[in-house]
Amino acid sequence: MRLGLGLVGVALLALMSLATGVGNMDWWGLLTGAEDGRTLQLLLVSRIPRTLAIILAGMTLGVAGLIMQMLARNRFAEPTTAGTAESASLGLLAAVVLVPAAPVFAKMLIASAFALAGTAVFLGLLRRIPLRSVLMVPLVGLMLGGIVESVTVFFAYRLDLLQSVTAWTAGDFSGVLEGRYELLWVAAALAVAAYLMADRLTLAGMGEDFATNLGLNHRRVVTLGLIIVAMVTAVVVVTVGMVPFLGLIVPNLVAMAMGDNARRSIPWVALSGAALLLLCDMAGRMVRYPYEIPVGLIVGVIGGAAFLALMLRRQARLG
C-alpha cells in the first residue's frame, strides 16, 4: 500500500516535470486535438525523454549507492565518494581519445571497466589502511577521486578536451532528447538484477566470515555488486554526467526508516532517488527561469549539506 502511494507520488512529480519548461505547451489543444502539432512534438522529442532520463538516473544511482554502502560496510560510501564516478569519467576520456568513432555503448563499456577498476582500488585501499573511524572511508574515497579527476583534467587539457570533460561531468539533463537517453534502460535492468540478488547482497554486507559460514560465495557476490555499481555509474556519466551525493542521501534516509534489508529497501531507494532528482531538476529549471541550473549542482549542494549532517550526527552518537 505504501509502495503504491510512493509510485503515485513519483507519477505526479513526473507530470509536473512534463509541464515545467520554457517551451509553450498547448495542453487544451493537445487534449481536444486542435493544436498544431508543436506541443506533441515537444513532448515526444524533449519533455518525455528528459523526464524518463531523470527517473531512470535517480532510481539507478540510488540503488548503486545502496550497493556500495553494503559492500564497503559504510554509510558514507557511494560512487562519488569512492572514486567510481571519476574513474568512469577518465574511462570516457580514454574512449573519446582512443576510439572516437566507437558507438556510445562501446564507450560505456570502456567507462565501466575504468569505473570497476577505480572501485576495486578503493576497496583495496580500505583493506590496507587502518580505519580508526568510519569517516576515514569517505575521506579515502574523496582523495582517490580527486587524484583520478586531476589525471583526467591534465590529459583533457593537453588534448584540448577540457570543455568536453566539463560538459559530461556537469550532471545536466537539458541536452536529453529522444535517441540520447535510451542507454539508461541498461542501468534500469542492472537495478532489477540488484533486486533479484538483494538477499545475497544483504548477507555480503555482514562481512566475509559471516557470509561464508552461511554458504555464500562472498567474492562472487561482491564482484557482481561491483560490476552493477560500475556499469550504472558509467551509464549515467556517459548519458547525463555526474550527479554527486544522490547515492549517499537516499539510501541513508531509507535505512533510517526501514533498516538494512536490501530486498525491502531497494524499491524505496529507487522511488526516493527518482523523486529527489525530479524535484531538483524542476528547481533548476525554475530558480533562474528561463535559464537552467544543472541538476548536478543542486543535488551537490543538497547532498553536501546532508553529508555534513550525517557526519555530525555520527560523531554526536559516538561522542
C-alpha positions as CSV (number, residue, x, y, z in Angstrom):
1,M,0.0,0.0,0.0
2,R,2.7,2.5,1.0
3,L,4.8,1.5,-2.0
4,G,1.7,2.2,-4.2
5,L,1.5,5.7,-2.7
6,G,5.2,6.2,-3.5
7,L,4.5,5.2,-7.1
8,V,1.6,7.7,-7.3
9,G,3.9,10.4,-5.8
10,V,6.6,9.8,-8.4
11,A,4.0,9.8,-11.2
12,L,2.7,13.2,-10.0
13,L,6.2,14.6,-10.0
14,A,6.7,13.2,-13.5
15,L,3.6,15.0,-14.7
16,M,4.8,18.2,-13.1
17,S,8.2,17.8,-14.8
18,L,6.5,17.4,-18.2
19,A,4.7,20.7,-17.6
20,T,7.8,22.6,-16.5
21,G,10.0,24.3,-19.0
22,V,10.4,27.3,-21.3
23,G,8.5,26.0,-24.3
24,N,4.8,26.9,-24.5
25,M,2.6,23.9,-24.2
26,D,-1.0,24.0,-25.6
27,W,-2.4,21.3,-23.2
28,W,-6.0,22.1,-24.0
29,G,-5.3,21.9,-27.7
30,L,-3.5,18.6,-27.2
31,L,-6.5,17.1,-25.4
32,T,-9.0,18.3,-27.9
33,G,-6.8,17.7,-31.0
34,A,-6.9,21.3,-32.0
35,E,-3.2,22.1,-31.5
36,D,-0.8,22.4,-34.5
37,G,1.5,19.5,-33.5
38,R,4.2,21.5,-31.8
39,T,3.1,20.5,-28.3
40,L,3.1,16.8,-29.2
41,Q,6.5,17.2,-30.9
42,L,7.9,18.9,-27.8
43,L,6.6,16.2,-25.6
44,L,7.9,13.3,-27.7
45,V,11.3,14.7,-28.6
46,S,12.2,16.6,-25.4
47,R,9.9,16.5,-22.3
48,I,9.1,12.8,-22.1
49,P,12.7,11.6,-22.8
50,R,14.0,14.1,-20.3
51,T,11.6,13.0,-17.6
52,L,12.3,9.3,-18.2
53,A,16.0,10.0,-18.1
54,I,15.6,11.8,-14.7
55,I,13.6,8.9,-13.3
56,L,15.9,6.2,-14.5
57,A,19.1,8.1,-13.4
58,G,17.6,8.8,-9.9
59,M,16.4,5.2,-9.4
60,T,19.7,3.6,-10.6
61,L,22.0,5.9,-8.8
62,G,20.2,5.4,-5.5
63,V,20.4,1.6,-5.9
64,A,24.1,1.9,-6.8
65,G,24.7,3.9,-3.7
66,L,23.0,1.3,-1.5
67,I,25.1,-1.5,-3.0
68,M,28.3,0.5,-2.5
69,Q,27.4,1.1,1.1
70,M,26.7,-2.5,1.8
71,L,29.9,-3.8,0.1
72,A,32.1,-1.2,1.8
73,R,30.1,-1.6,5.0
74,N,30.0,2.1,5.5
75,R,27.1,4.6,5.3
76,F,29.3,7.3,3.7
77,A,30.3,5.3,0.6
78,E,28.7,5.9,-2.8
79,P,30.0,6.3,-6.4
80,T,31.1,9.9,-6.0
81,T,32.8,9.3,-2.6
82,A,34.6,6.2,-3.7
83,G,36.3,7.4,-6.9
84,T,33.9,5.4,-9.1
85,A,32.3,8.3,-11.0
86,E,35.7,10.0,-11.5
87,S,37.1,6.7,-12.8
88,A,34.2,6.4,-15.2
89,S,34.9,10.0,-16.5
90,L,38.6,9.0,-17.1
91,G,37.4,6.0,-19.0
92,L,35.1,8.1,-21.1
93,L,38.0,10.4,-21.9
94,A,40.1,7.4,-22.9
95,A,37.3,6.1,-25.1
96,V,36.9,9.5,-26.8
97,V,40.7,9.8,-27.5
98,L,41.5,6.2,-28.4
99,V,38.3,5.1,-30.3
100,P,36.4,8.4,-31.2
101,A,34.3,6.6,-33.8
102,A,33.1,3.9,-31.5
103,P,29.3,3.7,-30.7
104,V,28.1,5.1,-27.4
105,F,27.6,1.6,-26.0
106,A,31.2,0.7,-26.6
107,K,32.3,3.9,-24.8
108,M,30.0,3.0,-22.0
109,L,31.7,-0.4,-21.6
110,I,35.2,1.2,-21.6
111,A,34.0,3.7,-18.9
112,S,32.5,0.8,-17.0
113,A,35.9,-1.0,-17.0
114,F,37.6,2.1,-15.6
115,A,34.9,2.6,-13.0
116,L,35.2,-1.1,-11.9
117,A,39.0,-0.7,-11.7
118,G,38.6,2.5,-9.6
119,T,36.1,0.9,-7.3
120,A,38.4,-2.1,-6.8
121,V,41.3,0.2,-6.0
122,F,39.1,2.0,-3.4
123,L,38.1,-1.3,-1.7
124,G,41.7,-2.5,-1.8
125,L,42.9,0.7,-0.1
126,L,40.2,0.2,2.6
127,R,41.7,-3.3,3.4
128,R,45.2,-1.8,3.8
129,I,44.5,1.4,5.7
130,P,43.7,1.1,9.4
131,L,40.2,2.6,9.7
132,R,40.1,4.0,13.2
133,S,37.0,6.0,12.2
134,V,34.1,5.4,9.8
135,L,34.8,8.9,8.4
136,M,38.1,7.6,7.0
137,V,36.2,5.7,4.3
138,P,34.7,8.7,2.5
139,L,38.0,10.6,3.1
140,V,39.9,7.9,1.3
141,G,37.4,7.8,-1.5
142,L,37.3,11.6,-2.0
143,M,41.1,11.6,-2.1
144,L,41.2,8.8,-4.6
145,G,38.5,10.6,-6.7
146,G,40.5,13.8,-6.5
147,I,43.6,12.1,-7.8
148,V,41.7,10.4,-10.7
149,E,40.0,13.7,-11.6
150,S,43.3,15.5,-11.7
151,V,44.6,12.9,-14.1
152,T,41.5,13.4,-16.3
153,V,41.8,17.1,-16.3
154,F,45.5,17.0,-17.1
155,F,45.1,14.8,-20.1
156,A,42.0,16.7,-21.2
157,Y,43.9,20.0,-21.0
158,R,46.8,18.6,-23.0
159,L,44.5,17.1,-25.7
160,D,42.3,20.3,-25.8
161,L,39.3,18.4,-24.5
162,L,38.8,20.2,-21.2
163,Q,35.5,21.7,-22.3
164,S,34.2,18.3,-23.2
165,V,35.1,16.9,-19.8
166,T,33.4,19.8,-18.1
167,A,30.3,19.1,-20.2
168,W,30.0,15.4,-19.4
169,T,30.7,15.8,-15.7
170,A,28.1,18.6,-15.1
171,G,25.1,16.4,-14.4
172,D,22.8,18.2,-16.8
173,F,19.5,16.9,-18.4
174,S,18.9,19.9,-20.6
175,G,20.5,18.1,-23.6
176,V,18.5,14.9,-23.2
177,L,16.4,14.3,-26.3
178,E,14.8,11.3,-28.0
179,G,17.6,8.9,-29.0
180,R,20.1,10.2,-26.4
181,Y,18.9,8.7,-23.2
182,E,17.9,5.1,-24.0
183,L,21.2,3.7,-22.6
184,L,19.7,4.4,-19.2
185,W,17.4,1.4,-19.7
186,V,20.5,-0.7,-19.3
187,A,21.1,0.8,-15.9
188,A,17.5,0.1,-15.0
189,A,18.0,-3.6,-16.0
190,L,21.0,-3.7,-13.7
191,A,19.0,-2.2,-10.8
192,V,16.4,-5.0,-11.3
193,A,19.3,-7.5,-11.2
194,A,20.4,-6.0,-7.9
195,Y,16.9,-6.5,-6.5
196,L,16.9,-10.1,-7.6
197,M,20.2,-10.7,-5.7
198,A,19.1,-8.5,-2.8
199,D,19.3,-11.2,-0.1
200,R,22.8,-12.2,-1.2
201,L,23.9,-8.5,-1.0
202,T,22.4,-8.2,2.5
203,L,24.5,-11.2,3.6
204,A,27.6,-10.0,1.9
205,G,27.2,-6.7,3.7
206,M,27.5,-8.5,7.0
207,G,31.1,-9.5,6.4
208,E,33.1,-12.2,4.6
209,D,33.3,-14.6,7.5
210,F,29.6,-14.4,8.4
211,A,28.5,-14.8,4.7
212,T,30.9,-17.7,4.1
213,N,29.6,-19.5,7.2
214,L,26.1,-19.4,5.7
215,G,27.4,-20.9,2.4
216,L,27.5,-17.7,0.4
217,N,30.3,-17.2,-2.2
218,H,31.3,-13.8,-0.8
219,R,33.8,-13.0,-3.5
220,R,31.4,-13.7,-6.4
221,V,28.6,-11.6,-4.8
222,V,31.0,-8.7,-4.2
223,T,32.3,-8.9,-7.8
224,L,28.7,-8.9,-9.2
225,G,27.8,-6.0,-6.9
226,L,30.8,-4.0,-8.1
227,I,30.0,-4.7,-11.7
228,I,26.5,-3.4,-11.2
229,V,27.8,-0.2,-9.5
230,A,30.4,0.4,-12.1
231,M,28.1,-0.1,-15.1
232,V,25.3,2.0,-13.6
233,T,27.8,4.8,-12.8
234,A,29.3,4.6,-16.3
235,V,25.9,4.7,-18.0
236,V,24.8,7.8,-16.1
237,V,28.1,9.6,-16.7
238,V,28.0,8.8,-20.4
239,T,24.4,9.9,-20.7
240,V,23.9,12.9,-18.4
241,G,27.2,13.4,-16.5
242,M,27.9,13.1,-12.7
243,V,25.2,13.6,-10.1
244,P,27.0,13.8,-6.8
245,F,25.8,12.5,-3.4
246,L,22.4,11.2,-4.6
247,G,23.6,7.7,-3.8
248,L,24.6,8.9,-0.3
249,I,21.4,10.8,0.7
250,V,18.7,8.4,-0.5
251,P,20.0,5.1,1.0
252,N,20.7,6.7,4.3
253,L,17.2,8.2,4.6
254,V,15.6,4.9,3.6
255,A,17.8,3.0,6.1
256,M,16.7,5.3,8.9
257,A,13.1,4.2,8.2
258,M,13.4,0.6,7.0
259,G,16.7,-0.8,8.3
260,D,19.4,-2.7,6.3
261,N,17.4,-5.3,4.5
262,A,18.2,-4.8,0.8
263,R,15.0,-6.5,-0.5
264,R,12.8,-4.2,1.4
265,S,14.9,-1.1,0.8
266,I,15.7,-1.3,-2.9
267,P,12.2,-0.4,-4.1
268,W,12.0,2.6,-1.8
269,V,15.6,3.7,-2.6
270,A,14.7,3.6,-6.3
271,L,11.4,5.6,-5.8
272,S,13.1,8.1,-3.5
273,G,16.0,8.6,-5.8
274,A,13.7,9.3,-8.7
275,A,11.6,11.7,-6.6
276,L,14.6,13.7,-5.3
277,L,16.1,14.0,-8.8
278,L,12.8,15.2,-10.3
279,L,12.4,17.8,-7.6
280,C,16.0,19.0,-8.0
281,D,15.6,19.2,-11.8
282,M,12.4,21.2,-11.6
283,A,14.1,23.5,-9.1
284,G,17.0,24.0,-11.5
285,R,14.5,25.0,-14.3
286,M,12.6,27.4,-12.1
287,V,15.2,29.2,-9.9
288,R,16.6,31.3,-12.8
289,Y,13.8,30.9,-15.3
290,P,14.0,30.9,-18.3
291,Y,17.7,29.7,-17.7
292,E,18.6,26.4,-16.1
293,I,20.9,25.4,-13.3
294,P,22.4,22.0,-13.9
295,V,20.8,19.4,-11.7
296,G,24.2,18.1,-10.6
297,L,24.9,21.5,-8.9
298,I,21.6,21.5,-7.0
299,V,22.0,17.8,-5.9
300,G,25.6,18.5,-5.0
301,V,24.6,21.4,-2.7
302,I,21.8,19.4,-1.0
303,G,24.0,16.3,-0.8
304,G,27.0,18.2,0.6
305,A,24.8,19.6,3.4
306,A,23.3,16.1,4.0
307,F,26.8,14.6,4.1
308,L,27.9,17.0,6.7
309,A,24.7,16.5,8.7
310,L,25.2,12.7,8.6
311,M,28.9,13.0,9.7
312,L,27.9,15.4,12.6
313,R,25.1,13.0,13.6
314,R,27.5,10.1,13.6
315,Q,30.1,12.0,15.7
316,A,27.4,13.0,18.2
317,R,26.3,9.4,18.6
318,L,29.9,8.2,19.1
319,G,30.5,11.1,21.5
